[in-house]
Amino acid sequence: MTTTSYMPVNDSGKADLLEHLSKALLPYSTLLNIAAEDMTSLTADAVCFRYALHSAGDMQAYSQNWTAFKNQLREGSGNSASWPVPPVLVTPIPPAVKPGVITRLSSLAAQIKTHKNYTIAIGKDLWLIGAEVIIDPVSWKPIISVQFQAGHPIVQWTKGQASAIEIWVDRNDTKGFGLMTINTEPNTQDMFVLPETGTSEMWRYKAIYLLHDVQVGQWSDVISVSVGG
């Protein structure tokens, strides 16, 4: 099974994870040998980070209000304007914690997931297992483009979740499309002999992904390029 990372990408998601873990981990603390000071630190981190995130949002809104006020003052109309009202910090203000909230969270998560009593069920309950990634190779379709280096075409492509890619070429020689190469890493330079100097040919490329050495998905759109000698 392939899963995404359990760690959210944005600050709001990280704050949610901190808060959830600070509560959900407590029933497992003895089973997983989580020290009391680690639980205390986790709770303090969750409270402090959420407070910082909320306050930062208030300050950003205040900054935007000042920008709007400044613009109105400079070019607006009307008989009066009011100064933006400063935000008031919500009380009680939690004690500040030392930097590295997410670093500590990641270290604690690694400690939990390597404990002998850890299970997948526990990981899911603690939000330490990311969402399952569903691989649907039937819908895969390469998107290819061509650049040139020293006159030779370079077929540009991205790998995604595929194992490799087959690139086929038609050199307008009545033979039609034939396999040019199989590559496991982008990108692919065509080192075939170039046309004679002063002449040009139209070459066409198409590609299809491979998964475990088997063609999957759909062929790319055919792309045509003029290659000169």
N, C-alpha and C positions, 0 to 999 in steps of 0.2 A: 504494500500500500504506500502511495506517495502522498505526502501532506505538505501544506504550506508551513511556513514558520509560525510558531505560536505567538511570537512577539509582534504586536500591532505596529503598523508603520507610522501612525500619527500620535501626537501627544495625548489626545483625548482617549484613544484606545489603550495607551500605556497606563494612563491614570486609572482606567476601568480595571485593567489587569491587576495593578497594585492593590486597589481596593478589594477586588474579589479575592485575591490570594491571601490578603491579610485576615480575611474572615474564614474562607474555606479551608485554609491550611491548619487552623487550630485543632480540629478533630483528628488530624493525622500527625500532629507534632510529635507525639510519643512514638508512634509506629515508625516514623521516618527519622527519629532522633534529631528533631529540630530544637536547638537550644532556645531557652526562654529569651535570651538577649537578642537572638535573631528575629524572633517573633515581635519583640518590642521595637526593634529597628525597622522591620517591615511595616508595621502599623504607622510609625512616625513618618516613614518615607511616603506612604500612601496619603496620609493627611496633608503633609507639607507640599507634595507635588500637586495634589488637587487644588490646594489653596493658591499655589503659585500660578497654576494654569488659569484658574478663575480670575485672579487679580490681573494677570497679563491681558486677558480678554477685556477687562474693564478699562485698563490703561490704553489699549489699542483703540477702543471705542472713543475714549477721551481725546486721543491724538487725532482721530478722524474728525471729531467734532470741532477741534481747533482748526484743522485744515479747512473745513467747510465754513467756519466763521471767518477765517482769514480771507477766503475767496469772496464771501459775501461782502465783507468790509471793503475789499478792493474794487469790486465791480458790481455789487448788488444794488438794489433799490429799496425804498422804504424810508421811514422816518427814524427808526431806532433799531438797535441790535443789542443782544444780551451776551455777556461773556459766558463761555461754556462753564458749566458747573463741574468742579473737580469730583471724581469718584471718592466715595468714602469706603475705606477698608472695612471689610466685614470682621466683626469680633466674635469670639476671641481669635487673636492671631496665633497660629501654632508656632512652637519653637522651630527655628530653622535647623535643618539637618545638614550634614556635610555633603559636599558634591558627590555625584556618582550614584544617584538613585537607581537608574536603569542598569548600571554596571553591577550593583549589588543584587538587583532583581535577577539578572542573568546568571550570576554566580550561584544564587540560592536555587534557581530552577535547575541548574546543572547538578547541584548537590542532591536535589530531590530525585532527579531522573536516573541517577546512578546508584541510588540506595537499593540494597538487596530486597527491600519490602515494597519497592515501587511497582505499580502495575499500570497497564494502559487505562484501566477504569479510573484509577486515582488521577492519572494525568489529564484525562478528560474532565474530571470533576474540578480540577484545579485550573483549567484552561491552559494547560501546558502542552497540549497537542493541537497543532493547526488543523484547518479544515482539509478533508480528503480531496485530492486532486483527481478528477475524473479525466482519464486520457481517452479521447475519441479520435483515433487516427483516420477514421473514415472521412472526416471533414477537412483534413490537412490539405493545403494547396500552397506550394511554394510561390513566393513572389520574387521574381528575378529581374535584375537590371544589368546593364553592361557599362563598364568604364574601360579605358585603354591605358596600357603602359608599354612604352616602346613599340607601339603599333599593334600589340597583341591584346585581344579582348580579355577582360577580367569579368567573369560572371559573378555578380554580387547576390548573396542570398543569406538568409538567417536560418539557424538550426532549429530553434524551438526545442521541442521534446523528442525530435526524431533522432535516430542513431546516425544517419548519414543521408546523403542525397545522390541521386543519379542525374547526371547532366548529359543530355543528348544534343547532337549538332547535325544540321543539314548544311553542307557546304555548296549547295546548288550545283552538284556534279552528277545529277541523275540517280544517285544512290539513295536519296532520301535520308531520313533521320537514322543515325547510328549512335551507339553509346560512346561518349567522349571520355567520361571518367566517373568514378565514385569517390566522393570526398566526405570526410567526417567532420571537417572544420571549414567554415567560410574563410576566404572567398576562393574562387577557382580561376586561375589564369590558363587561357587556351594557348599553348605553345606550338600549335600546328604551323607549318611553313606558310609564311605570308605570300600573297600574290606577288608577281613580278613588279619591279619598280615601274610606276606610271600606270598601273592597272589596279582595278578594284573588283571585289567580289561581294556578294550578299550572303552572309552566313546567318543561319537561324538557330536559336537555342530553345530548349524546353527542359524541364526538370520535374522529378517526382521524388518524394521522400521515401526513405527506407526505415523500417523498424525491425530490428533483429534480422537484417538481411532480406527482408521481404518488402516489395513495393506496397505503399499504403497511400490512401487518400486519392487526390486528383492530380493530374498533370497541370503544371503551371501554364499560363498563357504563353504562346510562342512569341519570342522577341527577335526582331530582325535587325542586323547591324551591317553597315558597309565597312569592309576591311580593305585597306589599301596597302600596296607595296611601296 
